[in-house]
């Protein structure tokens, strides 16, 4: 009891630090694959594309990613802003939108298939994301990140924000963003 009384502040500091670290790691890449030919390339302008069938979810993720990139000083536009859903969209119309948007690269967010045996068994059915960075000029995939959802389910807004933070952290950590 005397130990707790004398070291309460230290224990509290350790507990808070552990909680903050756990929150920061709630959604981090489990794998990052960078094209070796693109190691020295950085990108400053992005097109955010959340490849979901639900427009509300797509919009939330694209907006969160653009907001986070802009906060870090990078240009970003959402796919929904340049390829509006009021017209038929397919792969070629989205590729045209990426080219005409002025973005140096597209960030494509896809949901990992939750029905796969590996996701159900090994990831406890938690959502996961495959995030690809595609060079607009060459149309080549520069990087792919596998990002896992944290263990605590969150609302749509929080999930989108957490993913956006993880994507920008991954891009910066892998030298794909110019330093600010």
N, C-alpha and C positions, 0 to 999 in steps of 0.2 A: 504494500500500500504506500509506503514511504517513497519507493522508487517511482510510482506513478505520479505522486504529488510533486516530486522534484524534477521529473523529466517530462511533464505534461506538454510543455511547449515544443520540445524536440519531437515527441511522439506525434503531436498534432501536425507539425511541419512535415514530417515524413509521410503521414497519412494523406495530407493534402497534395503533396508532390506526387505520390503514387496515383491518386485519383486523377490529377491533371494529366499525367503521362498516359493513364489508361484511356482518358477521354480523347487525347490527341492521337492515340493509336487505334481508336475505334473503327477507323476505316482507312487502312493503308494498303498500298500495293503488296500483294503477296508475291508477285512476279513482275519483272520489268524486262522487256525485250527491246533493245535498241538496234536498229540497222547499223552495222559497222560503217557503212558508207556515209552515214549521217552524223557521226560522232561530233564533228566540229560545227554543225549547222545549228543555228538558233532561230527561233520564230518569235515575232512580235505582234502579229495580227492573226486573229482566229475566227473561224466559223464554227459555232457550237451546234452539233446535231445530235439530239437524243433520239435514237431509232426505236421509238415506242409507238404502238398503235393508238394509244390514248393521247389525244391532243393536249389535254390538261396536264398530264404527267410530262409529256414531251416539253411543253412550254415551261413548266416549273424547273425542270433540269437544265434546259438551255439558258433560261434567265439566271439561274443561280450560278452557272458556270461563267457566263458573260460578266455578271456582277463581280465575281471573285477575280477574274482576269483583269477587269478594268480597275479594280481596287489595287491590283499589283502593278498597274501602269501599262497594261497591254490592251490593244484594240480587240474588240470582239463584237460579233453580230450573230444573232440566232438564225438557224435555218428557217424557222417559222416566219421571220421577218423578211427574208429574201426569197423564199419559195413558199408563198402563202398557200394554205390548204384550200383556198377557194378555187384553185385550179388543180387538175390532175398532176400528181407528182410521181416520178419514178426515178430510177438511178441516173438516167441521162439529164433529167431536169435538175436534179440535185447537184450533179457535177457542174452543170452550167451555172447554177446559183453560186457554187463555191468559187468558180473562176471569175464571175462578174462581181462578186462581193468585195474583191480586193484583198481577201484574206490570204496570208502566206500558207496557212495550213488549216485543215479541218480537224476538229476533235469529235470523234464519233463514239457515242455512248450506247452500248448494247447491254441488255440484261442477260446474265448467264441463265441458261435453261434450268429452272428449278426442278424439272422433272427427271433430270439425269440421275442415275444411281449414285454417281460420285458426289453430286451436290447434296443429295438427301442423306447419304451415309456419312460422308466425311465433313461436310460443312453444316451439318444439322439443319439442312433445309434453308439456311439463311440466304438472302439475296446476295448476289455477287455481280460484278460488272466487268465487261471487257471494254476497255477504252483504247481506241486507236487514234494515232496522230498521223494524218495523211497530208503529204506535201501537195499543195495545190498545183504547182507548176509541173512536177514530174508525175503526179498522181500515184506516187508510191507510198506505201506504209512506212513511216519512219520509226515508229515506236508502238508497242502494244503493252498496256498495263492491265493486269488482272487485279481488281480491287475488291476486297471482301467487305461486306456490310458488317458493322460492329455487332456485338452480341446482344445489344439492347435495341429492339425495334423502336423506330421513331416515326413521327408523322412524315408526310410527304415533303413538306418544306424542309424539315431538319435533315431528312435523307438526302435531298437534293443539295443542300448546303454542305453537308459532310462530304459528299462525293466531289463537289466542286473544290473544296479545300484539299482533298486527297489528290485530285488531278493536278492542281496547280503546284502542290508540294512535289509531286512526282516529276512534273515537267522541269521544275527548277532544280530538283535534286539530281536529275540526269543531264543537266547542262543544256536543256533544250530551250530555255528562256534566256534572253540577254540579261545580264545583271542590272539591277536598279539601285 
